[in-house]
Amino acid sequence: MSTGKVRPVVLVEPTTTGWLVMGLTTQPRYKTSGAMRVPVPNPLRVGLFGPGFLWGSRLTHVGTDSIHKWIGWIDAPLVRAITGLARVDHLAVIELYLAADLHDPRRYS
């Protein structure tokens, strides 16, 4: 079994086996369509070292064993960006973590 790359995620809602998360990326465009991704409004304020973008338009499940290093708190503009894109009515937890050991990073489509 292969291990995916370490990717920062926003923890959105706890589940019985892990978290529903929104993945983040440094890539401003989707490779398949070339469409622009939604930017993280204040990347430095939330713990990123440079520009960041929301990975996709839906949340994905990540097991608790894949959540490792806390890197910051998200702010209100990032909450609005995620809730608007993923059509989520609320965010249960607003923390930004790095998720590691993801077996299939394509889950963030």
C-alpha atoms as a printed R data frame, in Angstrom:
    type eleno elety resid chain resno       x      y       z
1   ATOM     1    CA   MET     A     1   0.000  0.000   0.000
2   ATOM     2    CA   SER     A     2   1.368  3.422  -0.918
3   ATOM     3    CA   THR     A     3   1.289  6.540   1.208
4   ATOM     4    CA   GLY     A     4  -0.016  9.823  -0.164
5   ATOM     5    CA   LYS     A     5   1.542 13.201   0.405
6   ATOM     6    CA   VAL     A     6   1.089 15.259   3.527
7   ATOM     7    CA   ARG     A     7  -1.684 17.768   2.902
8   ATOM     8    CA   PRO     A     8  -3.123 20.489   5.134
9   ATOM     9    CA   VAL     A     9  -6.815 20.089   5.837
10  ATOM    10    CA   VAL     A    10  -9.478 21.980   7.721
11  ATOM    11    CA   LEU     A    11 -11.284 19.797  10.259
12  ATOM    12    CA   VAL     A    12 -14.958 20.423   9.602
13  ATOM    13    CA   GLU     A    13 -16.982 17.823  11.443
14  ATOM    14    CA   PRO     A    14 -16.111 14.826  13.618
15  ATOM    15    CA   THR     A    15 -17.405 11.379  12.644
16  ATOM    16    CA   THR     A    16 -17.363  8.125  14.578
17  ATOM    17    CA   THR     A    17 -14.083  7.077  12.913
18  ATOM    18    CA   GLY     A    18 -12.384 10.364  12.059
19  ATOM    19    CA   TRP     A    19 -13.225 13.711  10.500
20  ATOM    20    CA   LEU     A    20 -14.908 15.242   7.493
21  ATOM    21    CA   VAL     A    21 -12.293 17.634   6.129
22  ATOM    22    CA   MET     A    22 -11.692 20.170   3.391
23  ATOM    23    CA   GLY     A    23  -8.299 19.655   1.787
24  ATOM    24    CA   LEU     A    24  -6.038 22.551   0.849
25  ATOM    25    CA   THR     A    25  -3.534 22.881  -1.975
26  ATOM    26    CA   THR     A    26  -1.077 25.375  -3.424
27  ATOM    27    CA   GLN     A    27  -2.373 24.727  -6.960
28  ATOM    28    CA   PRO     A    28  -4.628 27.609  -8.107
29  ATOM    29    CA   ARG     A    29  -6.296 25.631 -10.924
30  ATOM    30    CA   TYR     A    30  -7.875 22.221 -11.358
31  ATOM    31    CA   LYS     A    31  -5.677 20.135 -13.668
32  ATOM    32    CA   THR     A    32  -8.597 18.471 -15.454
33  ATOM    33    CA   SER     A    33 -10.658 21.554 -16.310
34  ATOM    34    CA   GLY     A    34  -8.266 24.457 -15.825
35  ATOM    35    CA   ALA     A    35 -10.922 26.198 -13.714
36  ATOM    36    CA   MET     A    36  -9.769 28.369 -10.834
37  ATOM    37    CA   ARG     A    37  -9.966 26.993  -7.297
38  ATOM    38    CA   VAL     A    38 -11.375 29.021  -4.391
39  ATOM    39    CA   PRO     A    39  -8.486 30.832  -2.651
40  ATOM    40    CA   VAL     A    40  -7.890 30.727   1.100
41  ATOM    41    CA   PRO     A    41  -8.717 34.353   2.026
42  ATOM    42    CA   ASN     A    42  -5.946 34.974   4.611
43  ATOM    43    CA   PRO     A    43  -3.407 32.150   4.244
44  ATOM    44    CA   LEU     A    44  -0.745 33.516   6.611
45  ATOM    45    CA   ARG     A    45  -3.311 34.245   9.320
46  ATOM    46    CA   VAL     A    46  -4.506 30.616   9.355
47  ATOM    47    CA   GLY     A    47  -1.070 28.989   9.501
48  ATOM    48    CA   LEU     A    48  -0.124 28.544   5.838
49  ATOM    49    CA   PHE     A    49   3.243 29.803   4.592
50  ATOM    50    CA   GLY     A    50   1.941 31.154   1.295
51  ATOM    51    CA   PRO     A    51  -1.105 31.161  -0.979
52  ATOM    52    CA   GLY     A    52  -3.531 28.284  -0.542
53  ATOM    53    CA   PHE     A    53  -6.683 27.066  -2.269
54  ATOM    54    CA   LEU     A    54  -9.605 24.829  -1.335
55  ATOM    55    CA   TRP     A    55  -9.009 21.424  -2.903
56  ATOM    56    CA   GLY     A    56 -12.497 20.627  -4.176
57  ATOM    57    CA   SER     A    57 -16.193 21.212  -3.764
58  ATOM    58    CA   ARG     A    58 -16.949 18.492  -1.226
59  ATOM    59    CA   LEU     A    59 -15.741 17.237   2.110
60  ATOM    60    CA   THR     A    60 -13.883 13.952   2.451
61  ATOM    61    CA   HIS     A    61 -13.418 11.537   5.331
62  ATOM    62    CA   VAL     A    62 -10.022 11.153   6.998
63  ATOM    63    CA   GLY     A    63  -9.385  8.686   9.816
64  ATOM    64    CA   THR     A    64  -8.118  9.971  13.137
65  ATOM    65    CA   ASP     A    65  -4.817  8.146  12.573
66  ATOM    66    CA   SER     A    66  -4.166 10.406   9.572
67  ATOM    67    CA   ILE     A    67  -4.441 13.688  11.483
68  ATOM    68    CA   HIS     A    68  -1.085 14.692  12.900
69  ATOM    69    CA   LYS     A    69   0.201 18.233  13.275
70  ATOM    70    CA   TRP     A    70  -1.866 21.283  14.177
71  ATOM    71    CA   ILE     A    71  -0.801 24.355  12.190
72  ATOM    72    CA   GLY     A    72  -3.380 27.016  13.058
73  ATOM    73    CA   TRP     A    73  -6.937 28.208  13.521
74  ATOM    74    CA   ILE     A    74  -9.173 29.115  10.636
75  ATOM    75    CA   ASP     A    75 -10.815 32.527  10.499
76  ATOM    76    CA   ALA     A    76 -14.314 33.679   9.528
77  ATOM    77    CA   PRO     A    77 -13.476 34.344   5.825
78  ATOM    78    CA   LEU     A    78 -12.166 30.763   5.430
79  ATOM    79    CA   VAL     A    79 -15.259 29.383   7.208
80  ATOM    80    CA   ARG     A    80 -17.440 31.293   4.699
81  ATOM    81    CA   ALA     A    81 -15.380 30.031   1.735
82  ATOM    82    CA   ILE     A    82 -15.711 26.398   2.841
83  ATOM    83    CA   THR     A    83 -19.388 26.587   3.724
84  ATOM    84    CA   GLY     A    84 -20.173 28.278   0.411
85  ATOM    85    CA   LEU     A    85 -18.173 25.864  -1.744
86  ATOM    86    CA   ALA     A    86 -19.053 22.610   0.004
87  ATOM    87    CA   ARG     A    87 -22.633 23.698   0.773
88  ATOM    88    CA   VAL     A    88 -22.118 23.016   4.470
89  ATOM    89    CA   ASP     A    89 -24.462 24.809   6.848
90  ATOM    90    CA   HIS     A    90 -22.129 24.781   9.829
91  ATOM    91    CA   LEU     A    91 -18.622 23.971  10.932
92  ATOM    92    CA   ALA     A    92 -18.373 21.977  14.144
93  ATOM    93    CA   VAL     A    93 -14.661 22.575  14.729
94  ATOM    94    CA   ILE     A    94 -12.527 25.320  13.222
95  ATOM    95    CA   GLU     A    95  -8.953 24.080  13.368
96  ATOM    96    CA   LEU     A    96  -6.400 23.629  10.642
97  ATOM    97    CA   TYR     A    97  -4.307 20.465  10.743
98  ATOM    98    CA   LEU     A    98  -1.818 18.694   8.561
99  ATOM    99    CA   ALA     A    99  -3.044 15.250   7.584
100 ATOM   100    CA   ALA     A   100  -0.409 12.662   6.811
101 ATOM   101    CA   ASP     A   101  -0.367  9.104   5.508
102 ATOM   102    CA   LEU     A   102  -3.343  9.584   3.231
103 ATOM   103    CA   HIS     A   103  -3.544  6.466   1.093
104 ATOM   104    CA   ASP     A   104  -5.324  8.162  -1.800
105 ATOM   105    CA   PRO     A   105  -5.020 11.964  -2.009
106 ATOM   106    CA   ARG     A   106  -7.373 11.900  -5.013
107 ATOM   107    CA   ARG     A   107 -10.201 11.615  -2.463
108 ATOM   108    CA   TYR     A   108 -10.141 15.427  -2.347
109 ATOM   109    CA   SER     A   109 -11.804 15.772  -5.753
